[in-house]
């Protein structure tokens, strides 16, 4: 029978996991609402179509800076307080996105929002691995990335009541902004929003509402921090935590080899291509639906985006259970095969029917669903299980977000099918990259058979001995009725 102390610690753990998931719900809400609200944001500032690139670059630059600086702060015992502060900054910045109707202020707000998103991303993954350990870490990662999908689904649906449902027009021509040769606000164009034809967008209130939602994880992390301050317990509460700590000490004692350097470089390129293409496809899927030969309505295009994230949410929900029974590399291989099949069929058949796009976009969402968490879990096992490894992955994501969307958007003006061609190329490249990565790192770093010198062996034995002593002392004290009553 579990002791009251054990039950309380389990409740705190599950509450913290829920807070981590909620933080990534906010991440998905912020990152994937930009596409559906882009035209209305430009309408708010009376901006040119080509100025949309400033919004994407500002947000991506913030995420990049946040991902680079955050590893220096996490892992010092105040992770929950840092996450609370980052979520608070994200909430405030999101609320100010469209209030003033000025492009410089909007870009500044997106930059600070991205900064907070970068910090939260590193922190959430780091804490998930810490509290989950070797056994539950991959499942916890799938759970928090499920939160991204939930936020991405909710964003396009939540924004509908706030949007201007009349499509803006050009100032000098009588054609619609959504024509075959337009990029719908993504790349340079001589089209600009004519306020005379707008129906009065309320998009600023959507971002204020999103900011209020983002306060919830900040409050949760603050409560967890206060609770842990009142009853601080040893970090290692079981064998799983000891495995992770032992692996970290062993990795820090090893010299940086050429193999690890090549592996980090390849995982950086993999992350750049994968995350960049995922955001590019998600943000341009609505635009493709409207501007391609399919000629969907703006509302149906937003529903298409929500469907894509919905299938990713279903896949990640399944991934939580699968990750406990399957290795990360198997999950990645299955995901990459599905991505190759879906992207190939999209290139060949997408413009034949709207149903084809609905089906294949859903298959692609399922294929990419568990890839995020699986890549993080795989790198923690085979490369370096610490927050600096996460920094490389998130830095690659930021680089991809800053490079691939503008690159695809520039060519999008030639033909909307460029999006599908880019998807096929990236799917092939990341499949090849992972093959190289897995061959190079066929022997995991965290295996007990990993060779290490005599000093490192003694250090590991000392650490494990201290962990056992601290845990046994804490367990005995928590079961002492006198001490238990004094703590009540």
Helices and strands as residue ranges (DSSP letters): H 4-31, H 34-44, G 49-51, H 52-70, H 79-95, H 103-159, G 160-162, G 195-197, H 203-230, H 239-253, H 258-291, H 298-322, H 328-349, G 350-352, H 354-369, H 371-382, H 387-412, H 418-440, H 454-479, H 481-487
